[in-house]
Structure formats: C-alpha cells, structure tokens
Amino acid sequence: MSKNQALLKPITVGNLNLSNRVWMAPMTRSRAANPENKPFEIHAEYYKQRASSGLIITEGSQISKRGVGYINTPGIYSQEQIEGWKEVTKAVHEENGHIFIQLWHVGRISHPDFHNGDLPLAPSAINPNVKSYTPEGFKETVTPKAMSLEEIKQTIEDFKNGAKNAMEAGFDGIEIHSSNGYLLHQFFNGTSNVRTDEYGGSIENRAKILFEVINAIKEVMPENKIGVRLNPSLNGVFGMKADEETIPTFDYIINKLNEYDLAYLHLSEPFTDVSDNPYLESHIAKRYRPIYKGTLVINNQFDQEKGNKIIEEGLADAVAFGKLYISNPDLPVRFENNAQLAEWDQNTFYTPGEKGYTDYPLLEESIVG
C-alpha cells in the first residue's frame, strides 16, 4: 500500500504537526516494578520503539497515591517519577515522535491494600463488585469511602499538579482519563454517584468535576495540549451500569466540551454488545461526530481497514490502536507496506520485565530475521 490511505495522512493537533492518524492508545502494562512506581529504562525503550505513532498516549499514570488501583503502574506525582518520565519523553522526541501522558485516578476500582488499609475514594459508598489486582493477587473490591468536598477539591488539585509535572517531564500534552469506570466516570453515572450535594443529582452536577479538572489544568498549560477520554456506552464492565440518563449525560458533556479549545476528544466504541440496551448507543463515533466540533479520536477493536474507513467517512479524525501496538511497535510502517501483523501474547500484558514488552521486533528486523 502507500501513504495515500487515510490513516497515514498528517494531521495538526493543537500546535503539533503529527505525521499520521495511527495513534497509540493508553494501555496499562504494569512495568513500573519499583518502590517509587517510576518509569525507568525499559519504559523509555518501549515508547521509543513506538515513536512512529502519530501520537503516543501513555498508560494511565496515577496523579496521587490515593489514585492507584493496580500493581506496578507509574505515577506522575513525585520528583522521582518526573525524572523517570523525562527519559521517556526524551527518547520519543529523539525519534521525532509525540507523546501525551494519561492522568489517572481509579477511584473505587482499588483496594485497601494499596492505601495502608484505608478505603478507596469514590463519589459514593457503593461497591463496584469487581476484582482488584493487588500485590497479593486478585481480591474483591470493598465499599469505598464517599469523598468529602475537601477530598474532591484535593483531587482536582492533584490533576492540576499531575499536568504541571507532565510539562516538567517534557510531555507534549496530557489526556484526562474520565473513562472506563474510573473516578471521573464514577461521578458521571447515576448508579455510582448518589450524592445529594453540588456533585450529585442532576446531569450538570455529576459532570461538574470534569470541567473543574479541565479549568484547573488550564492554569498550568494551554487548552490545546489537553485531551479528554470518554466511554459513553460502557456497561457491565469495571462496575459500570447504564441507566436512562447515561447517554444524555455524555451528550451534555460532549456538547459542553465544545466550549474549550482541546487537543482532542478520545471516544471508545462499546466494549460489549449494547444493541439490546435501550439506554445505550451502539455507534459512538456516528452519534458524536455531528456534536463535537474539534478533533475526534476513536478507539476499540479497529484494524487497518476499519480505521481507514471511519476516517474516510468523516466520522473520526484519528484512530487509537491498543493491542496491535503491543506486538507491532512500528504499526504505521506496517500499514504503509500492507505487511503482516504480529500476534500479541496476552499472557505477558502485565508481567514484569522485557518479555512481551520491548521484545517485539520492528518490521525491518522481522524481515531480516
């Protein structure tokens, strides 16, 4: 094939001129196996290998110790972590790549084992009834602590500090993880947020925290370096349960995001079949492309053909690929050459070390081999 395909056409995002629309989706890889939860050489090599991506969006990185919910995930709240990420951004930029960090707080998808016995924080004291992967293996989640107003304000400040730290670490921008059943998503949903104060009740109140986070981050970096990730039709996963206000809530949020000059909006197509659910939307890009006026990125189970098609149809501006980037570090090169794609090994998605992380060969290496 050639660079004429839609996925390989350049795109301008904020002040960045990106070489293609084959973006790397954020994926938890659990390689920060050190007491500081900081990135180190292995992370720099992993992201460097994938620098041909139009834009790399890193794995979710917790904005505070209270935000963690998985083992060995890197943070962005300490100086040690900033220094570790500096090596990552330097490696990517030396390859002429671009990289955003995803700012993360898991909320109730956690366990007291991560918090010295304290309960995880959440909008309301409602157990998601899922499993948390702790240092001692999978454990059942518990009923979290409903956040006080002071804890909400502190979390907003933590997002701001994470963004400030990301700028110090050399990132080109940040993505706010308000998706996949984590803290901000928990606020949006009426089945996980039963608050009666200013952060609960109406759709506007439940969405309020996201816009306060954006406004706080705007104080330390330009709007056009901020991305937002949403998963409107998530249901039955990560403790999320849809109700009649789920899609109207995301309609409101996405409409209001037009008031900002964001880098992009990153949406996921449904993780499960929702065609029989009257509360949910089966075709996310199709619904929200007419609503959102900025750069729209779509994700979930796309391949080369589907990715080109959705851009050609005008339903998205770029596609974020996940698992394909695990086993195909130079995915745009493979698309350009219509090359065979390598299979990923799911058994090594979250295991420590290089195996299944930095040992997938580039196309030219696999040809020589």
Salt bridges, closest charged atoms under 4 A:
GLU83 OE2 - LYS86 NZ 3.24
ASP113 OD1 - HIS111 ND1 3.35
ASP113 OD2 - LYS139 NZ 2.55
GLU136 OE1 - LYS139 NZ 2.82
GLU140 OE2 - LYS131 NZ 2.48
GLU151 OE1 - LYS145 NZ 2.77
ASP172 OD2 - HIS93 NE2 2.89
GLU175 OE1 - HIS266 ND1 2.95
ASP197 OD2 - ARG195 NH2 2.69
GLU198 OE1 - LYS208 NZ 2.41
GLU212 OE1 - LYS153 NZ 3.81
GLU212 OE2 - LYS208 NZ 3.79
GLU219 OE1 - LYS160 NZ 2.61
GLU223 OE2 - LYS218 NZ 3.28
GLU245 OE1 - ARG206 NH2 2.38
ASP251 OD2 - ARG287 NH2 2.79
GLU259 OE1 - LYS256 NZ 3.35
GLU281 OE1 - ARG287 NH1 3.13
GLU313 OE2 - LYS309 NZ 2.73
ASP317 OD2 - ARG289 NH1 2.75
ASP330 OD1 - ARG334 NE 2.95
